[in-house]
């Protein structure tokens, strides 16, 4: 029996409020994170991802009080990322109620952080967030960005995902910066390249616009599908997505 594909709403949080833009720019308010988390928990979300999107670029830690209130409101797995630079940050977030911790910029600066965190907490708690965009000059045609998509690195995104999994990441959160917030569909090419490179679960993120887009992402190789704006603003419900996937023969938890 195949594992169920997870449907995951994402809460991009800035200054204690959920926000959403296009390519991480033009951010607009989408609501209170605790209220949205409670709603998604009731609507059948399989997990939640909470990203403090300005923590790294502002050089500060993730807002633990908001994480605690969000964790207290839900009964599904919660992944939290943003501003994670050291193993003690993993510890603080897990103690605040996170089930898993996402890291991007901190792992680029210190790749061994993935190994140290996996040894201390188990690789099931370590999620490598890969914010990738198309770029000439890299073998795969994709490079890693950091600081909430604000800085390019020249590092090949597909190779880095593979390296991160080998270093200790138990899951890859793969976000297409080109597609983020556009509702034009997930980047199937990027998903397929990373799926071929890693043997850990891949969460596809960036670009969801229709329920069929989620189906396409799964066929490209995603183990889980993530979206923000289409859920926040009511274009789609979690059940819309799950029913469309189920009709295509994809195993989901209805």
Residue frames as qw, qx, qy, qz and C-alpha x, y, z in Angstrom:
[[0.000, 0.888, 0.459, 0.000, 0.00, 0.00, 0.00],
 [0.428, 0.457, -0.029, 0.779, 1.45, 3.35, -1.00],
 [0.254, -0.376, -0.446, 0.771, 1.91, 6.12, 1.54],
 [0.148, 0.866, 0.476, -0.030, -0.67, 8.89, 1.48],
 [0.381, 0.404, 0.073, 0.828, 0.44, 12.10, -0.20],
 [0.256, -0.571, -0.486, 0.610, 0.28, 14.93, 2.33],
 [0.139, 0.755, 0.312, 0.559, -1.47, 18.25, 1.67],
 [0.526, -0.393, -0.329, 0.678, 0.20, 21.01, 3.67],
 [0.070, 0.953, 0.190, 0.225, -0.85, 24.65, 4.07],
 [0.610, 0.068, -0.207, 0.762, 2.04, 27.06, 4.62],
 [0.223, -0.937, -0.252, 0.090, 1.94, 30.01, 6.98],
 [0.538, 0.348, -0.080, 0.763, 4.48, 32.63, 5.84],
 [0.396, -0.827, -0.364, 0.167, 4.72, 34.86, 8.91],
 [0.395, 0.368, -0.100, 0.836, 6.11, 38.41, 9.17],
 [0.105, -0.270, 0.315, -0.904, 5.77, 40.49, 12.35],
 [0.269, 0.101, 0.799, -0.528, 3.32, 37.98, 13.80],
 [0.646, 0.454, 0.203, -0.580, 0.90, 37.98, 10.83],
 [0.666, 0.173, 0.663, 0.296, 0.51, 35.57, 7.93],
 [0.232, 0.720, -0.190, -0.626, 1.45, 37.30, 4.66],
 [0.717, 0.216, 0.595, 0.292, 1.67, 36.31, 1.02],
 [0.192, 0.750, -0.225, -0.591, 3.09, 37.91, -2.10],
 [0.874, 0.486, 0.021, 0.017, 4.53, 36.93, -5.46],
 [0.723, 0.393, -0.305, 0.479, 8.16, 35.77, -5.52],
 [0.567, -0.421, -0.427, 0.565, 8.35, 36.88, -1.85],
 [0.135, -0.007, 0.011, 0.991, 7.58, 40.50, -2.83],
 [0.375, -0.273, -0.283, -0.840, 4.48, 42.71, -2.55],
 [0.218, -0.176, -0.911, 0.304, 3.46, 41.01, 0.68],
 [0.435, -0.390, -0.129, -0.801, -0.16, 41.42, 1.80],
 [0.356, -0.227, 0.706, -0.568, -1.85, 40.38, 5.01],
 [0.533, -0.050, -0.750, -0.389, -3.56, 36.99, 5.03],
 [0.722, -0.523, -0.281, -0.355, -4.60, 36.70, 8.66],
 [0.458, -0.663, 0.507, -0.306, -3.65, 35.58, 12.14],
 [0.352, 0.366, -0.859, -0.069, -1.46, 32.45, 12.19],
 [0.210, -0.005, 0.878, -0.429, -3.27, 30.82, 15.10],
 [0.619, 0.372, 0.289, -0.629, -6.70, 31.37, 13.52],
 [0.620, 0.497, -0.472, -0.382, -5.53, 30.00, 10.17],
 [0.146, 0.305, -0.933, 0.122, -3.78, 27.04, 11.80],
 [0.413, 0.123, 0.726, -0.536, -6.95, 26.17, 13.70],
 [0.677, 0.459, 0.011, -0.576, -9.00, 26.37, 10.50],
 [0.519, 0.483, -0.669, -0.225, -6.64, 24.17, 8.53],
 [0.103, -0.184, 0.929, -0.305, -6.47, 21.63, 11.34],
 [0.548, 0.275, 0.564, -0.553, -10.27, 21.36, 11.23],
 [0.641, 0.563, -0.153, -0.499, -10.38, 21.21, 7.43],
 [0.979, 0.080, 0.186, 0.022, -8.19, 18.12, 7.21],
 [0.314, 0.810, -0.490, 0.075, -4.67, 19.40, 6.59],
 [0.931, -0.028, -0.321, 0.172, -2.11, 16.63, 7.07],
 [0.620, -0.263, -0.193, 0.714, 0.57, 18.97, 8.42],
 [0.073, 0.990, 0.120, -0.007, 1.32, 22.68, 8.76],
 [0.677, 0.095, -0.046, 0.728, 4.48, 24.57, 7.89],
 [0.194, -0.957, -0.161, 0.142, 5.20, 27.86, 9.65],
 [0.681, 0.228, 0.048, 0.695, 7.94, 30.01, 8.09],
 [0.210, -0.866, -0.106, 0.441, 9.16, 33.22, 9.70],
 [0.720, 0.556, 0.237, 0.342, 10.15, 34.70, 6.34],
 [0.205, 0.887, -0.165, 0.380, 12.10, 37.72, 7.56],
 [0.755, -0.639, 0.116, 0.096, 13.98, 36.13, 10.47],
 [0.811, -0.022, 0.210, 0.546, 17.13, 35.31, 8.47],
 [0.384, 0.630, 0.179, 0.651, 17.21, 38.56, 6.48],
 [0.285, -0.868, 0.009, -0.408, 16.68, 40.53, 9.71],
 [0.400, 0.400, -0.681, 0.465, 19.30, 38.53, 11.60],
 [0.461, -0.342, 0.461, -0.677, 16.91, 37.53, 14.39],
 [0.113, 0.001, 0.987, -0.115, 15.48, 34.33, 15.84],
 [0.301, -0.384, -0.727, -0.483, 12.05, 32.90, 15.04],
 [0.381, -0.389, 0.197, -0.815, 9.21, 34.33, 17.16],
 [0.194, 0.001, -0.962, 0.194, 8.78, 31.58, 19.73],
 [0.315, 0.214, 0.559, -0.737, 5.61, 33.02, 21.26],
 [0.632, 0.335, -0.197, -0.671, 3.75, 32.79, 17.94],
 [0.453, 0.226, -0.852, -0.130, 5.09, 29.27, 17.43],
 [0.032, 0.043, 0.871, -0.488, 3.86, 28.21, 20.88],
 [0.485, 0.300, 0.330, -0.752, 0.38, 29.61, 20.29],
 [0.619, 0.352, -0.470, -0.521, 0.18, 27.96, 16.87],
 [0.325, 0.175, -0.927, 0.070, 1.39, 24.60, 18.20],
 [0.202, 0.108, 0.749, -0.622, -1.15, 24.73, 21.03],
 [0.554, 0.333, 0.097, -0.757, -3.97, 25.25, 18.52],
 [0.709, 0.363, -0.457, -0.396, -3.36, 22.23, 16.29],
 [0.786, -0.275, 0.536, -0.142, -3.14, 18.45, 16.58],
 [0.873, 0.464, 0.060, 0.135, -1.24, 17.75, 13.37],
 [0.743, -0.163, 0.067, 0.646, 2.54, 17.86, 12.75],
 [0.077, 0.993, 0.042, -0.084, 4.00, 21.37, 12.69],
 [0.743, 0.114, 0.065, 0.657, 7.24, 22.28, 10.91],
 [0.108, -0.972, -0.084, 0.189, 8.78, 25.65, 11.80],
 [0.718, 0.145, 0.130, 0.668, 11.57, 27.48, 9.99],
 [0.129, 0.896, 0.083, 0.416, 13.19, 30.89, 9.80],
 [0.158, -0.847, 0.362, -0.355, 16.30, 32.22, 11.51],
 [0.941, -0.310, 0.129, 0.035, 17.66, 28.76, 12.41],
 [0.335, 0.815, -0.457, 0.123, 21.45, 28.99, 12.69],
 [0.062, 0.448, -0.833, 0.318, 22.53, 26.53, 15.39],
 [0.407, -0.179, -0.896, -0.011, 21.50, 23.32, 17.10],
 [0.037, -0.274, -0.622, 0.733, 20.17, 25.30, 20.06],
 [0.392, 0.160, -0.141, -0.895, 17.65, 26.93, 17.67],
 [0.535, -0.078, -0.776, -0.325, 16.34, 23.46, 16.80],
 [0.305, -0.211, -0.812, 0.451, 16.06, 22.73, 20.51],
 [0.132, 0.217, 0.318, -0.913, 14.16, 25.96, 21.25],
 [0.502, 0.095, -0.361, -0.780, 11.66, 25.41, 18.43],
 [0.527, -0.112, -0.835, -0.110, 11.04, 21.77, 19.31],
 [0.194, -0.248, -0.712, 0.628, 10.48, 22.77, 22.93],
 [0.257, 0.198, 0.086, -0.942, 8.07, 25.49, 21.74],
 [0.677, 0.298, 0.497, -0.453, 5.92, 22.83, 20.08],
 [0.528, 0.565, -0.473, -0.423, 7.38, 22.23, 16.63],
 [0.951, -0.041, 0.304, -0.049, 7.55, 18.62, 15.48],
 [0.777, 0.235, 0.230, 0.537, 10.13, 19.39, 12.78],
 [0.170, -0.814, 0.065, 0.551, 12.46, 22.30, 12.10],
 [0.690, 0.641, 0.213, 0.260, 13.21, 23.78, 8.69],
 [0.395, -0.697, 0.228, 0.554, 16.55, 25.34, 7.87],
 [0.673, 0.691, 0.167, 0.204, 17.82, 27.04, 4.71],
 [0.217, 0.893, -0.262, 0.295, 20.22, 29.97, 5.12],
 [0.537, -0.685, 0.470, -0.149, 21.79, 28.51, 8.26],
 [0.905, -0.017, 0.406, 0.130, 22.61, 25.23, 6.50],
 [0.633, 0.722, -0.016, 0.280, 24.19, 27.03, 3.56],
 [0.044, -0.868, 0.391, -0.305, 26.49, 28.86, 5.98],
 [0.274, -0.457, 0.805, -0.260, 27.18, 25.73, 8.04],
 [0.706, 0.091, -0.558, -0.426, 26.27, 22.46, 6.25],
 [0.362, 0.072, -0.871, 0.323, 27.41, 20.39, 9.24],
 [0.387, -0.097, 0.375, -0.837, 24.48, 21.91, 11.15],
 [0.793, 0.033, -0.315, -0.521, 22.27, 19.32, 9.44],
 [0.670, 0.118, -0.714, 0.166, 24.44, 16.48, 10.73],
 [0.093, 0.141, -0.653, 0.738, 24.67, 17.85, 14.27],
 [0.548, -0.061, 0.166, -0.817, 20.91, 18.41, 14.46],
 [0.814, 0.060, -0.460, -0.350, 20.13, 14.96, 13.04],
 [0.506, 0.136, -0.769, 0.366, 22.44, 13.28, 15.55],
 [0.069, -0.073, 0.577, -0.811, 20.83, 15.10, 18.47],
 [0.526, 0.176, 0.321, -0.768, 17.14, 15.01, 17.48],
 [0.588, 0.249, 0.766, 0.079, 16.90, 12.44, 14.66],
 [0.133, -0.053, 0.509, 0.849, 16.77, 13.20, 10.95],
 [0.021, -0.605, -0.765, -0.219, 12.96, 13.03, 11.02],
 [0.189, -0.825, -0.329, 0.420, 13.10, 16.43, 12.78],
 [0.261, -0.503, 0.316, 0.761, 15.39, 18.05, 10.20],
 [0.557, 0.695, 0.451, 0.043, 13.82, 19.62, 7.10],
 [0.385, -0.236, 0.308, 0.838, 16.13, 21.23, 4.54],
 [0.363, 0.810, 0.336, -0.314, 14.33, 24.14, 2.91],
 [0.489, -0.036, 0.504, 0.711, 15.59, 24.61, -0.65],
 [0.303, 0.818, 0.213, -0.441, 14.57, 27.94, -2.22],
 [0.552, -0.049, 0.593, 0.584, 15.58, 27.39, -5.84],
 [0.420, 0.776, 0.086, -0.463, 15.41, 29.57, -8.94],
 [0.827, 0.456, 0.202, 0.259, 16.43, 29.07, -12.53],
 [0.196, -0.877, 0.314, 0.305, 19.97, 30.22, -13.21],
 [0.768, 0.580, -0.257, 0.090, 22.48, 29.85, -16.00],
 [0.212, 0.686, -0.614, 0.328, 25.86, 28.43, -15.13],
 [0.535, -0.326, 0.695, -0.353, 24.77, 25.66, -12.77],
 [0.035, -0.128, 0.954, 0.270, 24.75, 22.02, -13.89],
 [0.166, 0.442, 0.871, -0.134, 21.03, 21.55, -13.21],
 [0.028, 0.497, 0.413, 0.763, 19.96, 25.03, -14.34],
 [0.479, -0.784, -0.296, -0.261, 18.79, 25.91, -10.81],
 [0.351, 0.345, -0.519, 0.699, 20.59, 27.76, -8.02],
 [0.428, -0.548, -0.632, 0.341, 19.96, 28.13, -4.29],
 [0.024, -0.681, 0.011, -0.732, 18.76, 31.44, -2.89],
 [0.438, -0.281, -0.658, 0.544, 18.97, 32.49, 0.75],
 [0.025, -0.224, -0.310, 0.924, 17.51, 35.14, 3.08],
 [0.429, 0.548, 0.544, -0.468, 13.93, 34.53, 1.98],
 [0.639, 0.559, 0.463, 0.256, 14.84, 34.42, -1.69],
 [0.044, 0.981, -0.014, -0.191, 16.68, 37.73, -1.58],
 [0.114, -0.756, 0.598, 0.243, 20.21, 36.50, -2.30],
 [0.904, 0.350, -0.229, -0.086, 21.52, 34.16, -4.98],
 [0.656, -0.603, 0.441, 0.110, 24.40, 31.84, -4.13],
 [0.417, 0.613, -0.616, -0.266, 25.50, 30.22, -7.38],
 [0.307, -0.222, 0.911, -0.165, 25.18, 26.85, -5.60],
 [0.393, -0.032, -0.754, -0.526, 23.50, 24.18, -7.70],
 [0.608, -0.253, 0.241, -0.713, 20.09, 23.56, -6.10],
 [0.931, 0.020, -0.264, -0.251, 19.74, 19.91, -7.10],
 [0.639, 0.272, -0.596, 0.404, 23.23, 18.94, -5.95],
 [0.103, -0.367, 0.504, -0.775, 22.68, 20.82, -2.68],
 [0.794, -0.210, 0.031, -0.570, 19.42, 18.95, -2.03],
 [0.908, 0.102, -0.405, 0.044, 21.26, 15.66, -2.48],
 [0.399, 0.347, -0.571, 0.628, 24.10, 16.77, -0.26],
 [0.386, -0.388, 0.313, -0.776, 21.67, 17.95, 2.39],
 [0.913, -0.153, -0.136, -0.352, 19.94, 14.58, 2.49],
 [0.800, 0.183, -0.478, 0.313, 23.29, 12.83, 2.87],
 [0.161, 0.409, -0.479, 0.760, 24.28, 15.22, 5.68],
 [0.059, -0.163, -0.829, 0.532, 21.18, 14.41, 7.71],
 [0.434, 0.093, 0.021, -0.896, 18.06, 16.13, 6.39],
 [0.331, 0.164, 0.919, -0.135, 15.09, 13.79, 6.63],
 [0.376, 0.723, 0.580, -0.022, 12.94, 15.78, 4.23],
 [0.290, -0.005, 0.277, 0.916, 13.36, 18.40, 1.49],
 [0.222, 0.782, 0.440, -0.382, 11.03, 21.40, 1.33],
 [0.443, 0.070, 0.498, 0.742, 11.49, 22.37, -2.31],
 [0.182, 0.809, 0.352, -0.434, 10.25, 25.85, -3.16],
 [0.511, 0.413, 0.395, 0.642, 10.39, 27.26, -6.67],
 [0.153, -0.531, -0.169, 0.816, 11.16, 30.95, -6.27],
 [0.036, 0.022, -0.533, -0.845, 10.18, 31.53, -9.91],
 [0.321, -0.404, -0.753, -0.409, 6.72, 30.07, -9.35],
 [0.228, -0.323, -0.684, 0.613, 6.15, 31.24, -5.76],
 [0.133, 0.522, 0.398, -0.742, 2.82, 33.02, -5.43],
 [0.145, 0.227, -0.503, -0.821, 2.15, 33.06, -9.17],
 [0.682, 0.230, 0.540, -0.436, -0.59, 30.35, -9.13],
 [0.538, 0.574, -0.434, -0.439, 0.83, 29.24, -12.50],
 [0.975, 0.050, -0.203, -0.070, 1.57, 25.68, -11.36],
 [0.701, -0.586, 0.351, 0.206, 4.43, 23.89, -9.63],
 [0.275, 0.723, -0.582, -0.250, 7.80, 23.57, -11.38],
 [0.984, 0.011, 0.107, -0.145, 7.64, 19.95, -12.50],
 [0.698, 0.545, -0.369, 0.283, 11.14, 19.97, -13.94],
 [0.049, -0.621, 0.569, -0.537, 12.67, 21.07, -10.63],
 [0.787, -0.288, 0.353, -0.416, 10.63, 18.50, -8.68],
 [0.968, 0.237, -0.073, -0.031, 11.71, 15.71, -11.01],
 [0.496, 0.615, -0.479, 0.383, 15.39, 16.60, -10.82],
 [0.261, -0.529, 0.593, -0.548, 15.40, 16.68, -7.02],
 [0.907, -0.112, 0.192, -0.358, 13.29, 13.50, -6.78],
 [0.893, 0.355, -0.252, 0.115, 15.94, 11.69, -8.83],
 [0.312, 0.619, -0.509, 0.511, 18.70, 13.03, -6.56],
 [0.252, -0.378, 0.628, -0.632, 17.36, 12.23, -3.07],
 [0.442, -0.175, -0.873, -0.112, 15.83, 9.25, -1.30],
 [0.035, -0.309, -0.646, 0.697, 13.99, 11.28, 1.37],
 [0.211, 0.734, 0.644, -0.040, 10.50, 12.79, 1.02],
 [0.214, 0.087, 0.221, 0.947, 10.15, 15.88, -1.17],
 [0.120, 0.718, 0.547, -0.414, 7.56, 18.56, -0.38],
 [0.337, 0.396, 0.428, 0.739, 6.70, 20.56, -3.52],
 [0.109, -0.751, -0.372, 0.535, 6.09, 24.26, -2.94],
 [0.073, -0.488, 0.234, 0.838, 5.54, 27.31, -5.10],
 [0.147, 0.149, -0.591, -0.779, 2.99, 27.98, -7.80],
 [0.105, 0.362, 0.924, -0.063, -0.20, 26.12, -6.88],
 [0.245, 0.076, -0.118, -0.959, -3.21, 27.60, -8.65],
 [0.759, -0.035, -0.274, -0.589, -5.64, 24.77, -9.38],
 [0.822, -0.299, 0.432, -0.220, -6.36, 21.40, -7.81],
 [0.921, 0.380, 0.004, 0.082, -4.93, 19.76, -10.91],
 [0.250, 0.799, -0.469, 0.283, -1.58, 21.49, -10.24],
 [0.543, -0.517, 0.600, -0.279, -1.23, 19.35, -7.10],
 [0.944, 0.162, 0.278, -0.069, -1.84, 16.21, -9.14],
 [0.661, 0.695, -0.207, 0.193, 0.87, 17.23, -11.61],
 [0.103, -0.766, 0.560, -0.299, 3.33, 17.84, -8.77],
 [0.778, -0.272, 0.537, -0.183, 2.77, 14.34, -7.42],
 [0.902, 0.401, 0.150, 0.062, 3.27, 12.82, -10.86],
 [0.386, 0.814, -0.354, 0.253, 6.53, 14.82, -11.12],
 [0.647, 0.156, -0.633, 0.395, 7.78, 13.14, -7.95],
 [0.208, -0.487, 0.365, -0.766, 6.46, 15.02, -4.91],
 [0.347, -0.198, -0.887, 0.231, 5.63, 13.10, -1.72],
 [0.096, -0.675, -0.552, 0.480, 3.75, 16.08, -0.30],
 [0.231, 0.559, 0.362, 0.709, 2.27, 19.26, -1.77],
 [0.269, -0.501, -0.396, 0.721, 2.26, 22.66, -0.12],
 [0.137, 0.605, 0.388, 0.681, 0.37, 25.86, -0.85],
 [0.179, -0.284, -0.429, 0.839, -0.40, 29.16, 0.79],
 [0.203, 0.161, -0.043, -0.965, -2.36, 31.83, -1.08],
 [0.445, -0.139, -0.670, -0.578, -4.91, 29.52, -2.75],
 [0.453, -0.405, -0.770, 0.196, -5.87, 28.23, 0.71],
 [0.189, -0.284, -0.381, 0.859, -5.60, 31.55, 2.58],
 [0.235, 0.221, -0.087, -0.942, -7.81, 33.46, 0.16],
 [0.611, 0.245, 0.582, -0.477, -10.31, 30.67, -0.46],
 [0.479, 0.454, -0.511, -0.551, -9.61, 29.82, -4.11],
 [0.678, 0.062, -0.725, -0.110, -9.26, 26.17, -3.08],
 [0.695, -0.554, 0.285, -0.359, -10.01, 24.12, 0.00],
 [0.210, -0.451, 0.867, -0.013, -7.92, 21.25, 1.29],
 [0.642, 0.202, 0.711, -0.203, -10.78, 18.87, 0.52],
 [0.612, 0.725, -0.063, -0.309, -10.99, 20.22, -3.07],
 [0.198, 0.689, -0.690, -0.099, -7.36, 19.26, -3.53],
 [0.364, -0.232, 0.888, -0.156, -7.62, 15.87, -1.84],
 [0.710, 0.384, 0.500, -0.313, -10.74, 14.86, -3.77],
 [0.564, 0.746, -0.257, -0.244, -9.12, 15.82, -7.08],
 [0.029, 0.572, -0.819, 0.007, -6.02, 13.82, -6.19],
 [0.536, -0.020, 0.803, -0.261, -8.09, 10.83, -5.09],
 [0.728, 0.552, 0.212, -0.346, -10.04, 10.92, -8.36],
 [0.453, 0.725, -0.503, -0.125, -6.68, 10.62, -10.13],
 [0.933, -0.003, -0.353, 0.071, -5.82, 7.50, -8.15],
 [0.273, 0.500, -0.534, 0.625, -3.45, 9.23, -5.72],
 [0.586, -0.435, -0.651, 0.210, -3.61, 7.95, -2.14],
 [0.033, -0.471, 0.225, -0.852, -4.65, 10.70, 0.29],
 [0.127, -0.289, -0.809, 0.496, -6.21, 10.86, 3.75],
 [0.211, -0.475, -0.431, -0.737, -9.79, 11.98, 3.16]]
